[in-house]
Amino acid sequence: MISMYRSFIPDASNQEKVIPNSQPIISQVPEPEKIRHTLIGSSEAVMGTIQVLHQLGYANIGDWSPLLPTNNRGEVMSVLIRSVTGK
């Protein structure tokens, strides 16, 4: 009766077979990289560009930093940080 079930009993010699040339799945998933977009100009130009990028579906308006003054009179900047994956 035991011989009938022998094929279901694991064979100890098959326990640690290694697939040749295999790589961990994690190495195949690219690491996200942060990129920074910086807009510098008049407040009208910066806000207009943010709105155009939103209309194009690139970034939500709320994803940008608030307008920050620069050292130049009449000039502001806003920053967007995005995570992108390589290749």
Steps between C-alpha positions, in 0.01 A plus 500: 500500500786747576653455153182643350560831687876510461482756216340749740778474756764768437839374396775655718733523200256739325475746788762755390512511123626829363378644172809586292552866407214616718499846655295630786184675385589809703804571283271518195282775648663841445548724802297820485713811460393846613521783250438866572332745263561864582306785341645849541346816361225749566212371708276517192742297287559238769128458578417490128756226442369300798149526354615387154685201649184414692286523183746269325455248783860521615449624857222618724512864599518401868814292436708816454648690791351838586652792312824595672673833451852498356774758555395674176225759519171385345621142466358190669566130481302181549634146528348164408666178616402181318608140529582335170626156417789452263469311175 
